[in-house]
């Protein structure tokens, strides 16, 4: 982690919602989702908030050797967003505790606020994480 990774970093990330990021597409193998409205799916919204946090901190890490993984998400999703609208996620790094990073996020689709909350990530060493994961995969295979 670079010394510049400090609370107070803030930015905005924009994403135009395509039809493929709506509820019927989140789990194509779940028939009930196919019957739901074609609006920005909460699962994709959560991932968008994570993406915004990653983009904010990437210049402050030794990327890609250092990366981050989400460990907590506590975000409301309060308004539907149809495809074609652009969601803007405002993200701010509010705390750095060792490798643990805490973010405040707030999102708007140009017409309505659509959600806000808290997100936490942990900074990892990519090679070390991959080695540990390979060990877990080997153990699962027996």
C-alpha positions in Angstrom: 0.0 0.0 0.0 1.3 3.4 -0.9 1.4 6.2 1.7 -1.3 8.0 -0.3 -3.9 5.4 0.7 -5.5 7.6 3.3 -9.0 8.4 4.6 -10.5 11.3 2.6 -9.9 9.8 -0.9 -13.1 10.3 -2.8 -14.4 10.0 -6.3 -17.3 9.2 -8.6 -17.8 6.2 -10.9 -20.3 6.2 -13.7 -21.9 3.2 -15.4 -24.7 3.1 -18.0 -27.0 0.1 -17.2 -27.3 -2.3 -20.1 -30.3 -4.7 -20.4 -27.9 -7.6 -19.4 -27.5 -6.2 -15.9 -31.2 -6.4 -15.0 -33.0 -8.9 -12.7 -33.9 -11.5 -15.4 -30.1 -11.8 -16.2 -28.7 -12.1 -12.7 -29.3 -15.9 -12.6 -30.5 -17.1 -15.9 -30.9 -20.6 -14.4 -33.4 -19.2 -11.8 -36.8 -19.3 -13.5 -38.5 -17.0 -11.1 -36.0 -14.2 -11.9 -37.2 -14.4 -15.5 -40.6 -13.2 -14.4 -39.3 -10.1 -12.6 -39.0 -6.6 -13.9 -36.1 -5.7 -16.2 -34.5 -3.2 -13.8 -30.9 -2.9 -12.5 -30.5 -5.9 -10.3 -29.4 -5.4 -6.7 -26.6 -8.0 -7.1 -25.2 -6.0 -10.0 -25.6 -2.7 -8.0 -23.6 -4.2 -5.1 -20.9 -5.2 -7.6 -20.9 -1.7 -9.1 -20.3 -0.2 -5.6 -17.4 -2.6 -5.2 -16.0 -1.6 -8.6 -16.2 2.1 -7.7 -14.2 1.4 -4.5 -11.6 -0.6 -6.5 -11.1 2.1 -9.0 -10.7 4.7 -6.3 -7.9 2.9 -4.5 -6.1 1.2 -7.4 -3.7 4.1 -7.9 -2.8 3.9 -4.2 -1.8 0.2 -4.3 1.1 -1.6 -6.0 -1.4 -2.8 -8.6 -1.7 -5.6 -9.7 0.6 -7.3 -7.1 -1.6 -5.8 -4.4 -5.3 -6.1 -4.9 -8.4 -5.9 -2.6 -11.3 -8.1 -1.9 -14.7 -7.2 -0.6 -15.4 -8.4 3.0 -18.6 -6.5 4.0 -21.4 -4.7 2.2 -24.2 -2.9 3.9 -26.0 -1.0 1.2 -29.6 -0.1 0.6 -31.1 -0.3 -2.9 -34.1 2.0 -2.8 -35.2 2.9 -6.3 -35.5 1.0 -9.6 -33.2 1.9 -12.5 -34.2 0.9 -16.0 -31.6 0.1 -18.7 -30.2 3.1 -20.4 -29.8 5.3 -17.4 -26.4 6.1 -16.0 -25.7 5.3 -12.4 -23.2 7.5 -10.6 -21.6 6.0 -7.5 -19.9 8.5 -5.2 -17.4 6.6 -3.1 -15.2 7.9 -0.2 -12.5 6.1 1.8 -13.5 6.8 5.4 -11.1 4.6 7.3 -7.8 2.6 6.9 -7.1 0.1 9.6 -4.0 -1.9 8.6 -5.2 -3.7 5.5 -8.9 -3.1 6.1 -10.5 -0.3 4.2 -13.9 1.2 4.8 -15.9 3.2 2.2 -19.1 5.3 2.2 -21.0 4.9 -1.0 -24.0 6.8 -2.4 -25.6 6.2 -5.8 -28.0 8.2 -8.1 -29.4 7.3 -11.5 -29.8 10.8 -12.8 -33.4 10.8 -11.7 -33.5 9.3 -8.2 -31.1 8.4 -5.4 -30.9 4.6 -5.7 -28.9 3.6 -2.7 -26.2 4.2 -0.1 -24.3 2.5 2.6 -21.0 1.1 3.8 -18.5 -1.2 2.1 -15.3 -2.8 3.5 -12.4 -4.3 1.6 -9.1 -5.9 2.6 -5.9 -5.4 0.8 -4.3 -8.6 -0.3 -1.0 -9.8 -1.9 -2.2 -11.4 -5.1 0.4 -14.1 -5.3 0.0 -15.1 -1.7 -3.8 -15.2 -2.1 -3.5 -17.3 -5.3 -1.2 -19.8 -3.6 -3.5 -20.2 -0.6 -6.5 -20.6 -2.9 -4.6 -23.3 -4.9 -4.0 -25.2 -1.6 -7.7 -25.0 -0.8 -8.7 -26.3 -4.3 -6.2 -29.2 -3.9 -7.7 -30.1 -0.5 -11.2 -30.1 -2.0 -10.2 -32.5 -4.7 -8.8 -34.8 -2.1 
